[in-house]
Amino acid sequence: MDAGNDGGYNAGIAVFSYIVGGIIVWSLIGWGLDNLWGTRWIVLLGALLGAAGGFYLSHMHGLTRQSSSSGESNADSGPSTDGDSNAK
């Protein structure tokens, strides 16, 4: 693999790491609180919080953006300005 072409792969691994790491860490925190307080549901809340937090971190680090070759997406370019381009 060429070092210049693996940016998408590295970003994917980073997003995966943030989300899975968040789930593991916050599930362990929830598990500890469940044992401390005698409950059984905080571990699930911790897992959901960890997944949401991991996605939020990856989004804030700019890892979830789609890139296009021209630098802008098709939605950003707006409608066609050449008149009736679909007319026959």
PyMOL Python script that loads the backbone (N, CA, C, O; Angstrom):
from pymol import cmd

cmd.read_pdbstr("""\
ATOM      1  N   MET A   1       0.843  -1.174   0.000  1.00  0.00           N
ATOM      2  CA  MET A   1       0.000   0.000   0.000  1.00  0.00           C
ATOM      3  C   MET A   1       0.890   1.239   0.000  1.00  0.00           C
ATOM      4  O   MET A   1       1.868   1.307   0.744  1.00  0.00           O
ATOM      5  N   ASP A   2       0.553   2.206  -0.826  1.00  0.00           N
ATOM      6  CA  ASP A   2       1.316   3.443  -0.911  1.00  0.00           C
ATOM      7  C   ASP A   2       0.972   4.347   0.259  1.00  0.00           C
ATOM      8  O   ASP A   2      -0.193   4.433   0.649  1.00  0.00           O
ATOM      9  N   ALA A   3       1.960   5.018   0.823  1.00  0.00           N
ATOM     10  CA  ALA A   3       1.750   5.865   2.001  1.00  0.00           C
ATOM     11  C   ALA A   3       0.827   7.036   1.699  1.00  0.00           C
ATOM     12  O   ALA A   3       0.172   7.535   2.614  1.00  0.00           O
ATOM     13  N   GLY A   4       0.748   7.495   0.459  1.00  0.00           N
ATOM     14  CA  GLY A   4      -0.107   8.622   0.113  1.00  0.00           C
ATOM     15  C   GLY A   4      -1.554   8.238  -0.101  1.00  0.00           C
ATOM     16  O   GLY A   4      -2.414   9.117  -0.147  1.00  0.00           O
ATOM     17  N   ASN A   5      -1.851   6.971  -0.234  1.00  0.00           N
ATOM     18  CA  ASN A   5      -3.206   6.535  -0.539  1.00  0.00           C
ATOM     19  C   ASN A   5      -3.914   5.870   0.630  1.00  0.00           C
ATOM     20  O   ASN A   5      -5.020   5.361   0.445  1.00  0.00           O
ATOM     21  N   ASP A   6      -3.343   5.849   1.804  1.00  0.00           N
ATOM     22  CA  ASP A   6      -3.972   5.144   2.914  1.00  0.00           C
ATOM     23  C   ASP A   6      -4.614   6.078   3.933  1.00  0.00           C
ATOM     24  O   ASP A   6      -4.841   5.669   5.072  1.00  0.00           O
ATOM     25  N   GLY A   7      -4.912   7.310   3.560  1.00  0.00           N
ATOM     26  CA  GLY A   7      -5.550   8.250   4.475  1.00  0.00           C
ATOM     27  C   GLY A   7      -6.939   7.823   4.876  1.00  0.00           C
ATOM     28  O   GLY A   7      -7.324   7.988   6.033  1.00  0.00           O
ATOM     29  N   GLY A   8      -7.704   7.276   3.945  1.00  0.00           N
ATOM     30  CA  GLY A   8      -9.046   6.798   4.260  1.00  0.00           C
ATOM     31  C   GLY A   8      -9.014   5.601   5.185  1.00  0.00           C
ATOM     32  O   GLY A   8      -9.843   5.480   6.087  1.00  0.00           O
ATOM     33  N   TYR A   9      -8.058   4.717   4.962  1.00  0.00           N
ATOM     34  CA  TYR A   9      -7.908   3.545   5.826  1.00  0.00           C
ATOM     35  C   TYR A   9      -7.543   3.976   7.243  1.00  0.00           C
ATOM     36  O   TYR A   9      -8.113   3.478   8.214  1.00  0.00           O
ATOM     37  N   ASN A  10      -6.603   4.892   7.357  1.00  0.00           N
ATOM     38  CA  ASN A  10      -6.190   5.368   8.679  1.00  0.00           C
ATOM     39  C   ASN A  10      -7.330   6.088   9.398  1.00  0.00           C
ATOM     40  O   ASN A  10      -7.500   5.933  10.608  1.00  0.00           O
ATOM     41  N   ALA A  11      -8.102   6.868   8.663  1.00  0.00           N
ATOM     42  CA  ALA A  11      -9.245   7.552   9.270  1.00  0.00           C
ATOM     43  C   ALA A  11     -10.288   6.542   9.730  1.00  0.00           C
ATOM     44  O   ALA A  11     -10.897   6.716  10.786  1.00  0.00           O
ATOM     45  N   GLY A  12     -10.497   5.494   8.950  1.00  0.00           N
ATOM     46  CA  GLY A  12     -11.449   4.454   9.338  1.00  0.00           C
ATOM     47  C   GLY A  12     -11.020   3.724  10.592  1.00  0.00           C
ATOM     48  O   GLY A  12     -11.838   3.439  11.467  1.00  0.00           O
ATOM     49  N   ILE A  13      -9.734   3.421  10.677  1.00  0.00           N
ATOM     50  CA  ILE A  13      -9.216   2.765  11.877  1.00  0.00           C
ATOM     51  C   ILE A  13      -9.345   3.692  13.089  1.00  0.00           C
ATOM     52  O   ILE A  13      -9.646   3.230  14.189  1.00  0.00           O
ATOM     53  N   ALA A  14      -9.119   4.987  12.896  1.00  0.00           N
ATOM     54  CA  ALA A  14      -9.250   5.938  14.003  1.00  0.00           C
ATOM     55  C   ALA A  14     -10.699   6.030  14.471  1.00  0.00           C
ATOM     56  O   ALA A  14     -10.956   6.046  15.675  1.00  0.00           O
ATOM     57  N   VAL A  15     -11.649   6.091  13.540  1.00  0.00           N
ATOM     58  CA  VAL A  15     -13.067   6.147  13.904  1.00  0.00           C
ATOM     59  C   VAL A  15     -13.458   4.876  14.654  1.00  0.00           C
ATOM     60  O   VAL A  15     -14.131   4.938  15.682  1.00  0.00           O
ATOM     61  N   PHE A  16     -13.033   3.726  14.135  1.00  0.00           N
ATOM     62  CA  PHE A  16     -13.316   2.450  14.786  1.00  0.00           C
ATOM     63  C   PHE A  16     -12.740   2.424  16.203  1.00  0.00           C
ATOM     64  O   PHE A  16     -13.396   1.965  17.139  1.00  0.00           O
ATOM     65  N   SER A  17     -11.520   2.917  16.352  1.00  0.00           N
ATOM     66  CA  SER A  17     -10.865   2.922  17.660  1.00  0.00           C
ATOM     67  C   SER A  17     -11.587   3.837  18.644  1.00  0.00           C
ATOM     68  O   SER A  17     -11.760   3.479  19.810  1.00  0.00           O
ATOM     69  N   TYR A  18     -12.005   5.004  18.187  1.00  0.00           N
ATOM     70  CA  TYR A  18     -12.736   5.925  19.064  1.00  0.00           C
ATOM     71  C   TYR A  18     -14.037   5.289  19.545  1.00  0.00           C
ATOM     72  O   TYR A  18     -14.353   5.340  20.733  1.00  0.00           O
ATOM     73  N   ILE A  19     -14.787   4.693  18.628  1.00  0.00           N
ATOM     74  CA  ILE A  19     -16.093   4.155  18.987  1.00  0.00           C
ATOM     75  C   ILE A  19     -15.950   2.929  19.873  1.00  0.00           C
ATOM     76  O   ILE A  19     -16.601   2.848  20.915  1.00  0.00           O
ATOM     77  N   VAL A  20     -15.110   1.970  19.482  1.00  0.00           N
ATOM     78  CA  VAL A  20     -14.942   0.754  20.284  1.00  0.00           C
ATOM     79  C   VAL A  20     -14.287   1.083  21.628  1.00  0.00           C
ATOM     80  O   VAL A  20     -14.675   0.538  22.662  1.00  0.00           O
ATOM     81  N   GLY A  21     -13.301   1.967  21.610  1.00  0.00           N
ATOM     82  CA  GLY A  21     -12.673   2.369  22.866  1.00  0.00           C
ATOM     83  C   GLY A  21     -13.643   3.049  23.803  1.00  0.00           C
ATOM     84  O   GLY A  21     -13.624   2.805  25.010  1.00  0.00           O
ATOM     85  N   GLY A  22     -14.498   3.905  23.254  1.00  0.00           N
ATOM     86  CA  GLY A  22     -15.512   4.568  24.079  1.00  0.00           C
ATOM     87  C   GLY A  22     -16.494   3.585  24.674  1.00  0.00           C
ATOM     88  O   GLY A  22     -16.875   3.705  25.838  1.00  0.00           O
ATOM     89  N   ILE A  23     -16.910   2.599  23.869  1.00  0.00           N
ATOM     90  CA  ILE A  23     -17.833   1.584  24.378  1.00  0.00           C
ATOM     91  C   ILE A  23     -17.187   0.794  25.516  1.00  0.00           C
ATOM     92  O   ILE A  23     -17.817   0.559  26.548  1.00  0.00           O
ATOM     93  N   ILE A  24     -15.930   0.386  25.329  1.00  0.00           N
ATOM     94  CA  ILE A  24     -15.250  -0.411  26.356  1.00  0.00           C
ATOM     95  C   ILE A  24     -15.060   0.394  27.638  1.00  0.00           C
ATOM     96  O   ILE A  24     -15.381  -0.085  28.726  1.00  0.00           O
ATOM     97  N   VAL A  25     -14.542   1.604  27.516  1.00  0.00           N
ATOM     98  CA  VAL A  25     -14.257   2.407  28.710  1.00  0.00           C
ATOM     99  C   VAL A  25     -15.537   2.737  29.468  1.00  0.00           C
ATOM    100  O   VAL A  25     -15.611   2.543  30.681  1.00  0.00           O
ATOM    101  N   TRP A  26     -16.543   3.236  28.755  1.00  0.00           N
ATOM    102  CA  TRP A  26     -17.756   3.645  29.456  1.00  0.00           C
ATOM    103  C   TRP A  26     -18.585   2.461  29.927  1.00  0.00           C
ATOM    104  O   TRP A  26     -19.343   2.591  30.888  1.00  0.00           O
ATOM    105  N   SER A  27     -18.462   1.305  29.272  1.00  0.00           N
ATOM    106  CA  SER A  27     -19.121   0.101  29.785  1.00  0.00           C
ATOM    107  C   SER A  27     -18.473  -0.349  31.090  1.00  0.00           C
ATOM    108  O   SER A  27     -19.161  -0.767  32.021  1.00  0.00           O
ATOM    109  N   LEU A  28     -17.144  -0.260  31.150  1.00  0.00           N
ATOM    110  CA  LEU A  28     -16.463  -0.618  32.401  1.00  0.00           C
ATOM    111  C   LEU A  28     -16.829   0.344  33.528  1.00  0.00           C
ATOM    112  O   LEU A  28     -17.003  -0.073  34.673  1.00  0.00           O
ATOM    113  N   ILE A  29     -16.947   1.623  33.204  1.00  0.00           N
ATOM    114  CA  ILE A  29     -17.386   2.592  34.218  1.00  0.00           C
ATOM    115  C   ILE A  29     -18.811   2.263  34.670  1.00  0.00           C
ATOM    116  O   ILE A  29     -19.108   2.290  35.864  1.00  0.00           O
ATOM    117  N   GLY A  30     -19.681   1.955  33.720  1.00  0.00           N
ATOM    118  CA  GLY A  30     -21.055   1.577  34.061  1.00  0.00           C
ATOM    119  C   GLY A  30     -21.123   0.294  34.856  1.00  0.00           C
ATOM    120  O   GLY A  30     -21.942   0.168  35.767  1.00  0.00           O
ATOM    121  N   TRP A  31     -20.269  -0.664  34.521  1.00  0.00           N
ATOM    122  CA  TRP A  31     -20.221  -1.923  35.263  1.00  0.00           C
ATOM    123  C   TRP A  31     -19.802  -1.674  36.707  1.00  0.00           C
ATOM    124  O   TRP A  31     -20.368  -2.243  37.640  1.00  0.00           O
ATOM    125  N   GLY A  32     -18.798  -0.810  36.875  1.00  0.00           N
ATOM    126  CA  GLY A  32     -18.359  -0.475  38.222  1.00  0.00           C
ATOM    127  C   GLY A  32     -19.449   0.216  39.025  1.00  0.00           C
ATOM    128  O   GLY A  32     -19.633  -0.078  40.206  1.00  0.00           O
ATOM    129  N   LEU A  33     -20.171   1.131  38.392  1.00  0.00           N
ATOM    130  CA  LEU A  33     -21.271   1.809  39.079  1.00  0.00           C
ATOM    131  C   LEU A  33     -22.411   0.846  39.378  1.00  0.00           C
ATOM    132  O   LEU A  33     -23.059   0.954  40.419  1.00  0.00           O
ATOM    133  N   ASP A  34     -22.662  -0.100  38.467  1.00  0.00           N
ATOM    134  CA  ASP A  34     -23.672  -1.125  38.731  1.00  0.00           C
ATOM    135  C   ASP A  34     -23.309  -1.939  39.966  1.00  0.00           C
ATOM    136  O   ASP A  34     -24.168  -2.205  40.807  1.00  0.00           O
ATOM    137  N   ASN A  35     -22.057  -2.334  40.082  1.00  0.00           N
ATOM    138  CA  ASN A  35     -21.629  -3.098  41.260  1.00  0.00           C
ATOM    139  C   ASN A  35     -21.687  -2.259  42.523  1.00  0.00           C
ATOM    140  O   ASN A  35     -22.031  -2.761  43.593  1.00  0.00           O
ATOM    141  N   LEU A  36     -21.356  -0.999  42.401  1.00  0.00           N
ATOM    142  CA  LEU A  36     -21.355  -0.117  43.561  1.00  0.00           C
ATOM    143  C   LEU A  36     -22.766   0.164  44.067  1.00  0.00           C
ATOM    144  O   LEU A  36     -23.022   0.150  45.271  1.00  0.00           O
ATOM    145  N   TRP A  37     -23.669   0.418  43.138  1.00  0.00           N
ATOM    146  CA  TRP A  37     -25.024   0.810  43.507  1.00  0.00           C
ATOM    147  C   TRP A  37     -26.028  -0.333  43.483  1.00  0.00           C
ATOM    148  O   TRP A  37     -27.179  -0.136  43.871  1.00  0.00           O
ATOM    149  N   GLY A  38     -25.631  -1.519  43.043  1.00  0.00           N
ATOM    150  CA  GLY A  38     -26.539  -2.661  43.016  1.00  0.00           C
ATOM    151  C   GLY A  38     -27.572  -2.609  41.903  1.00  0.00           C
ATOM    152  O   GLY A  38     -28.649  -3.189  42.036  1.00  0.00           O
ATOM    153  N   THR A  39     -27.265  -1.926  40.811  1.00  0.00           N
ATOM    154  CA  THR A  39     -28.183  -1.850  39.671  1.00  0.00           C
ATOM    155  C   THR A  39     -27.687  -2.772  38.563  1.00  0.00           C
ATOM    156  O   THR A  39     -26.635  -3.396  38.698  1.00  0.00           O
ATOM    157  N   ARG A  40     -28.440  -2.860  37.469  1.00  0.00           N
ATOM    158  CA  ARG A  40     -28.039  -3.719  36.359  1.00  0.00           C
ATOM    159  C   ARG A  40     -28.167  -3.040  35.003  1.00  0.00           C
ATOM    160  O   ARG A  40     -27.965  -3.698  33.983  1.00  0.00           O
ATOM    161  N   TRP A  41     -28.486  -1.771  34.947  1.00  0.00           N
ATOM    162  CA  TRP A  41     -28.755  -1.121  33.673  1.00  0.00           C
ATOM    163  C   TRP A  41     -27.748  -0.039  33.310  1.00  0.00           C
ATOM    164  O   TRP A  41     -27.740   0.416  32.166  1.00  0.00           O
ATOM    165  N   ILE A  42     -26.918   0.379  34.216  1.00  0.00           N
ATOM    166  CA  ILE A  42     -25.998   1.483  33.937  1.00  0.00           C
ATOM    167  C   ILE A  42     -24.921   1.053  32.936  1.00  0.00           C
ATOM    168  O   ILE A  42     -24.403   1.891  32.198  1.00  0.00           O
ATOM    169  N   VAL A  43     -24.579  -0.228  32.899  1.00  0.00           N
ATOM    170  CA  VAL A  43     -23.597  -0.703  31.934  1.00  0.00           C
ATOM    171  C   VAL A  43     -24.097  -0.484  30.499  1.00  0.00           C
ATOM    172  O   VAL A  43     -23.312  -0.150  29.611  1.00  0.00           O
ATOM    173  N   LEU A  44     -25.382  -0.668  30.280  1.00  0.00           N
ATOM    174  CA  LEU A  44     -25.942  -0.429  28.941  1.00  0.00           C
ATOM    175  C   LEU A  44     -25.929   1.060  28.598  1.00  0.00           C
ATOM    176  O   LEU A  44     -25.629   1.449  27.469  1.00  0.00           O
ATOM    177  N   LEU A  45     -26.257   1.871  29.578  1.00  0.00           N
ATOM    178  CA  LEU A  45     -26.194   3.314  29.380  1.00  0.00           C
ATOM    179  C   LEU A  45     -24.763   3.751  29.079  1.00  0.00           C
ATOM    180  O   LEU A  45     -24.532   4.616  28.234  1.00  0.00           O
ATOM    181  N   GLY A  46     -23.810   3.145  29.779  1.00  0.00           N
ATOM    182  CA  GLY A  46     -22.405   3.448  29.524  1.00  0.00           C
ATOM    183  C   GLY A  46     -21.968   3.060  28.127  1.00  0.00           C
ATOM    184  O   GLY A  46     -21.208   3.792  27.494  1.00  0.00           O
ATOM    185  N   ALA A  47     -22.436   1.916  27.631  1.00  0.00           N
ATOM    186  CA  ALA A  47     -22.084   1.487  26.279  1.00  0.00           C
ATOM    187  C   ALA A  47     -22.647   2.450  25.237  1.00  0.00           C
ATOM    188  O   ALA A  47     -21.959   2.807  24.281  1.00  0.00           O
ATOM    189  N   LEU A  48     -23.887   2.865  25.422  1.00  0.00           N
ATOM    190  CA  LEU A  48     -24.488   3.823  24.488  1.00  0.00           C
ATOM    191  C   LEU A  48     -23.795   5.173  24.551  1.00  0.00           C
ATOM    192  O   LEU A  48     -23.561   5.808  23.522  1.00  0.00           O
ATOM    193  N   LEU A  49     -23.468   5.610  25.759  1.00  0.00           N
ATOM    194  CA  LEU A  49     -22.760   6.874  25.933  1.00  0.00           C
ATOM    195  C   LEU A  49     -21.375   6.800  25.286  1.00  0.00           C
ATOM    196  O   LEU A  49     -20.931   7.761  24.657  1.00  0.00           O
ATOM    197  N   GLY A  50     -20.701   5.674  25.438  1.00  0.00           N
ATOM    198  CA  GLY A  50     -19.376   5.496  24.842  1.00  0.00           C
ATOM    199  C   GLY A  50     -19.422   5.501  23.325  1.00  0.00           C
ATOM    200  O   GLY A  50     -18.551   6.089  22.684  1.00  0.00           O
ATOM    201  N   ALA A  51     -20.424   4.855  22.738  1.00  0.00           N
ATOM    202  CA  ALA A  51     -20.553   4.842  21.276  1.00  0.00           C
ATOM    203  C   ALA A  51     -20.839   6.246  20.755  1.00  0.00           C
ATOM    204  O   ALA A  51     -20.242   6.688  19.773  1.00  0.00           O
ATOM    205  N   ALA A  52     -21.761   6.941  21.423  1.00  0.00           N
ATOM    206  CA  ALA A  52     -22.085   8.305  21.000  1.00  0.00           C
ATOM    207  C   ALA A  52     -20.883   9.229  21.171  1.00  0.00           C
ATOM    208  O   ALA A  52     -20.603  10.061  20.307  1.00  0.00           O
ATOM    209  N   GLY A  53     -20.181   9.080  22.281  1.00  0.00           N
ATOM    210  CA  GLY A  53     -18.996   9.902  22.520  1.00  0.00           C
ATOM    211  C   GLY A  53     -17.888   9.625  21.523  1.00  0.00           C
ATOM    212  O   GLY A  53     -17.207  10.549  21.079  1.00  0.00           O
ATOM    213  N   GLY A  54     -17.701   8.363  21.167  1.00  0.00           N
ATOM    214  CA  GLY A  54     -16.681   8.017  20.175  1.00  0.00           C
ATOM    215  C   GLY A  54     -17.002   8.581  18.805  1.00  0.00           C
ATOM    216  O   GLY A  54     -16.113   9.073  18.110  1.00  0.00           O
ATOM    217  N   PHE A  55     -18.265   8.515  18.410  1.00  0.00           N
ATOM    218  CA  PHE A  55     -18.650   9.102  17.136  1.00  0.00           C
ATOM    219  C   PHE A  55     -18.499  10.617  17.170  1.00  0.00           C
ATOM    220  O   PHE A  55     -18.052  11.223  16.196  1.00  0.00           O
ATOM    221  N   TYR A  56     -18.870  11.227  18.291  1.00  0.00           N
ATOM    222  CA  TYR A  56     -18.721  12.679  18.433  1.00  0.00           C
ATOM    223  C   TYR A  56     -17.257  13.093  18.310  1.00  0.00           C
ATOM    224  O   TYR A  56     -16.942  14.054  17.608  1.00  0.00           O
ATOM    225  N   LEU A  57     -16.365  12.378  18.984  1.00  0.00           N
ATOM    226  CA  LEU A  57     -14.938  12.701  18.903  1.00  0.00           C
ATOM    227  C   LEU A  57     -14.407  12.542  17.480  1.00  0.00           C
ATOM    228  O   LEU A  57     -13.650  13.385  16.999  1.00  0.00           O
ATOM    229  N   SER A  58     -14.802  11.472  16.814  1.00  0.00           N
ATOM    230  CA  SER A  58     -14.320  11.275  15.450  1.00  0.00           C
ATOM    231  C   SER A  58     -14.880  12.338  14.510  1.00  0.00           C
ATOM    232  O   SER A  58     -14.208  12.754  13.566  1.00  0.00           O
ATOM    233  N   HIS A  59     -16.102  12.773  14.768  1.00  0.00           N
ATOM    234  CA  HIS A  59     -16.688  13.837  13.952  1.00  0.00           C
ATOM    235  C   HIS A  59     -15.983  15.170  14.213  1.00  0.00           C
ATOM    236  O   HIS A  59     -15.719  15.925  13.277  1.00  0.00           O
ATOM    237  N   MET A  60     -15.680  15.458  15.475  1.00  0.00           N
ATOM    238  CA  MET A  60     -14.998  16.709  15.814  1.00  0.00           C
ATOM    239  C   MET A  60     -13.561  16.728  15.294  1.00  0.00           C
ATOM    240  O   MET A  60     -13.026  17.803  15.024  1.00  0.00           O
ATOM    241  N   HIS A  61     -12.938  15.591  15.150  1.00  0.00           N
ATOM    242  CA  HIS A  61     -11.589  15.527  14.594  1.00  0.00           C
ATOM    243  C   HIS A  61     -11.596  15.511  13.070  1.00  0.00           C
ATOM    244  O   HIS A  61     -10.539  15.440  12.443  1.00  0.00           O
ATOM    245  N   GLY A  62     -12.780  15.577  12.473  1.00  0.00           N
ATOM    246  CA  GLY A  62     -12.897  15.646  11.021  1.00  0.00           C
ATOM    247  C   GLY A  62     -12.668  14.332  10.325  1.00  0.00           C
ATOM    248  O   GLY A  62     -12.264  14.321   9.162  1.00  0.00           O
ATOM    249  N   LEU A  63     -12.910  13.221  10.992  1.00  0.00           N
ATOM    250  CA  LEU A  63     -12.645  11.919  10.399  1.00  0.00           C
ATOM    251  C   LEU A  63     -13.859  11.335   9.690  1.00  0.00           C
ATOM    252  O   LEU A  63     -13.726  10.338   8.981  1.00  0.00           O
ATOM    253  N   THR A  64     -15.034  11.925   9.860  1.00  0.00           N
ATOM    254  CA  THR A  64     -16.242  11.359   9.273  1.00  0.00           C
ATOM    255  C   THR A  64     -16.719  12.112   8.040  1.00  0.00           C
ATOM    256  O   THR A  64     -17.788  11.812   7.509  1.00  0.00           O
ATOM    257  N   ARG A  65     -15.945  13.079   7.580  1.00  0.00           N
ATOM    258  CA  ARG A  65     -16.324  13.827   6.378  1.00  0.00           C
ATOM    259  C   ARG A  65     -16.071  12.993   5.139  1.00  0.00           C
ATOM    260  O   ARG A  65     -15.133  12.198   5.086  1.00  0.00           O
ATOM    261  N   GLN A  66     -16.918  13.185   4.147  1.00  0.00           N
ATOM    262  CA  GLN A  66     -16.668  12.588   2.846  1.00  0.00           C
ATOM    263  C   GLN A  66     -15.877  13.583   2.023  1.00  0.00           C
ATOM    264  O   GLN A  66     -16.203  14.769   1.982  1.00  0.00           O
ATOM    265  N   SER A  67     -14.856  13.106   1.379  1.00  0.00           N
ATOM    266  CA  SER A  67     -14.073  13.996   0.528  1.00  0.00           C
ATOM    267  C   SER A  67     -14.412  13.715  -0.926  1.00  0.00           C
ATOM    268  O   SER A  67     -14.756  12.592  -1.293  1.00  0.00           O
ATOM    269  N   SER A  68     -14.311  14.745  -1.739  1.00  0.00           N
ATOM    270  CA  SER A  68     -14.517  14.581  -3.173  1.00  0.00           C
ATOM    271  C   SER A  68     -13.272  15.072  -3.892  1.00  0.00           C
ATOM    272  O   SER A  68     -12.463  15.809  -3.328  1.00  0.00           O
ATOM    273  N   SER A  69     -13.129  14.659  -5.131  1.00  0.00           N
ATOM    274  CA  SER A  69     -11.900  14.976  -5.854  1.00  0.00           C
ATOM    275  C   SER A  69     -11.799  16.458  -6.201  1.00  0.00           C
ATOM    276  O   SER A  69     -10.692  16.977  -6.341  1.00  0.00           O
ATOM    277  N   SER A  70     -12.927  17.150  -6.343  1.00  0.00           N
ATOM    278  CA  SER A  70     -12.887  18.558  -6.724  1.00  0.00           C
ATOM    279  C   SER A  70     -12.880  19.486  -5.517  1.00  0.00           C
ATOM    280  O   SER A  70     -12.784  20.703  -5.677  1.00  0.00           O
ATOM    281  N   GLY A  71     -12.981  18.933  -4.315  1.00  0.00           N
ATOM    282  CA  GLY A  71     -12.952  19.770  -3.133  1.00  0.00           C
ATOM    283  C   GLY A  71     -14.320  20.192  -2.648  1.00  0.00           C
ATOM    284  O   GLY A  71     -14.423  20.776  -1.569  1.00  0.00           O
ATOM    285  N   GLU A  72     -15.377  19.923  -3.399  1.00  0.00           N
ATOM    286  CA  GLU A  72     -16.717  20.237  -2.942  1.00  0.00           C
ATOM    287  C   GLU A  72     -17.648  19.105  -3.336  1.00  0.00           C
ATOM    288  O   GLU A  72     -17.406  18.411  -4.324  1.00  0.00           O
ATOM    289  N   SER A  73     -18.695  18.919  -2.578  1.00  0.00           N
ATOM    290  CA  SER A  73     -19.633  17.843  -2.877  1.00  0.00           C
ATOM    291  C   SER A  73     -20.609  18.294  -3.953  1.00  0.00           C
ATOM    292  O   SER A  73     -20.703  19.480  -4.271  1.00  0.00           O
ATOM    293  N   ASN A  74     -21.333  17.332  -4.507  1.00  0.00           N
ATOM    294  CA  ASN A  74     -22.301  17.661  -5.544  1.00  0.00           C
ATOM    295  C   ASN A  74     -23.439  18.502  -4.994  1.00  0.00           C
ATOM    296  O   ASN A  74     -23.988  19.332  -5.719  1.00  0.00           O
ATOM    297  N   ALA A  75     -23.807  18.315  -3.742  1.00  0.00           N
ATOM    298  CA  ALA A  75     -24.890  19.092  -3.149  1.00  0.00           C
ATOM    299  C   ALA A  75     -24.481  20.552  -2.969  1.00  0.00           C
ATOM    300  O   ALA A  75     -25.331  21.440  -3.028  1.00  0.00           O
ATOM    301  N   ASP A  76     -23.193  20.809  -2.750  1.00  0.00           N
ATOM    302  CA  ASP A  76     -22.735  22.172  -2.560  1.00  0.00           C
ATOM    303  C   ASP A  76     -22.686  22.961  -3.860  1.00  0.00           C
ATOM    304  O   ASP A  76     -22.688  24.192  -3.832  1.00  0.00           O
ATOM    305  N   SER A  77     -22.641  22.282  -4.988  1.00  0.00           N
ATOM    306  CA  SER A  77     -22.474  22.987  -6.257  1.00  0.00           C
ATOM    307  C   SER A  77     -23.761  23.648  -6.731  1.00  0.00           C
ATOM    308  O   SER A  77     -23.708  24.554  -7.563  1.00  0.00           O
ATOM    309  N   GLY A  78     -24.913  23.221  -6.228  1.00  0.00           N
ATOM    310  CA  GLY A  78     -26.175  23.860  -6.588  1.00  0.00           C
ATOM    311  C   GLY A  78     -26.720  23.370  -7.911  1.00  0.00           C
ATOM    312  O   GLY A  78     -26.155  22.460  -8.519  1.00  0.00           O
ATOM    313  N   PRO A  79     -27.819  23.966  -8.366  1.00  0.00           N
ATOM    314  CA  PRO A  79     -28.434  23.521  -9.606  1.00  0.00           C
ATOM    315  C   PRO A  79     -27.619  23.956 -10.825  1.00  0.00           C
ATOM    316  O   PRO A  79     -26.777  24.852 -10.763  1.00  0.00           O
ATOM    317  N   SER A  80     -27.905  23.290 -11.910  1.00  0.00           N
ATOM    318  CA  SER A  80     -27.234  23.608 -13.160  1.00  0.00           C
ATOM    319  C   SER A  80     -27.653  24.979 -13.646  1.00  0.00           C
ATOM    320  O   SER A  80     -28.814  25.358 -13.489  1.00  0.00           O
ATOM    321  N   THR A  81     -26.725  25.737 -14.238  1.00  0.00           N
ATOM    322  CA  THR A  81     -27.036  27.086 -14.713  1.00  0.00           C
ATOM    323  C   THR A  81     -27.123  27.156 -16.240  1.00  0.00           C
ATOM    324  O   THR A  81     -27.160  28.247 -16.808  1.00  0.00           O
ATOM    325  N   ASP A  82     -27.156  25.998 -16.905  1.00  0.00           N
ATOM    326  CA  ASP A  82     -27.171  26.017 -18.364  1.00  0.00           C
ATOM    327  C   ASP A  82     -28.590  25.976 -18.941  1.00  0.00           C
ATOM    328  O   ASP A  82     -28.767  25.647 -20.114  1.00  0.00           O
ATOM    329  N   GLY A  83     -29.582  26.300 -18.147  1.00  0.00           N
ATOM    330  CA  GLY A  83     -30.946  26.349 -18.654  1.00  0.00           C
ATOM    331  C   GLY A  83     -31.607  25.002 -18.582  1.00  0.00           C
ATOM    332  O   GLY A  83     -31.545  24.326 -17.555  1.00  0.00           O
ATOM    333  N   ASP A  84     -32.251  24.599 -19.682  1.00  0.00           N
ATOM    334  CA  ASP A  84     -32.986  23.331 -19.730  1.00  0.00           C
ATOM    335  C   ASP A  84     -32.051  22.202 -20.127  1.00  0.00           C
ATOM    336  O   ASP A  84     -32.082  21.744 -21.270  1.00  0.00           O
ATOM    337  N   SER A  85     -31.228  21.752 -19.208  1.00  0.00           N
ATOM    338  CA  SER A  85     -30.264  20.722 -19.545  1.00  0.00           C
ATOM    339  C   SER A  85     -30.926  19.351 -19.676  1.00  0.00           C
ATOM    340  O   SER A  85     -30.336  18.442 -20.260  1.00  0.00           O
ATOM    341  N   ASN A  86     -32.152  19.183 -19.139  1.00  0.00           N
ATOM    342  CA  ASN A  86     -32.847  17.904 -19.235  1.00  0.00           C
ATOM    343  C   ASN A  86     -33.876  17.889 -20.365  1.00  0.00           C
ATOM    344  O   ASN A  86     -34.528  16.867 -20.580  1.00  0.00           O
ATOM    345  N   ALA A  87     -34.035  18.980 -21.078  1.00  0.00           N
ATOM    346  CA  ALA A  87     -35.011  19.040 -22.162  1.00  0.00           C
ATOM    347  C   ALA A  87     -34.521  18.240 -23.349  1.00  0.00           C
ATOM    348  O   ALA A  87     -33.319  18.149 -23.599  1.00  0.00           O
ATOM    349  N   LYS A  88     -35.478  17.649 -24.092  1.00  0.00           N
ATOM    350  CA  LYS A  88     -35.122  16.856 -25.274  1.00  0.00           C
ATOM    351  C   LYS A  88     -35.488  17.566 -26.535  1.00  0.00           C
ATOM    352  O   LYS A  88     -35.260  17.044 -27.626  1.00  0.00           O
TER     353      LYS A  88
END
""", "prot")
cmd.dss("prot")
cmd.show_as("cartoon", "prot")
cmd.util.cbc("prot")
cmd.orient("prot")
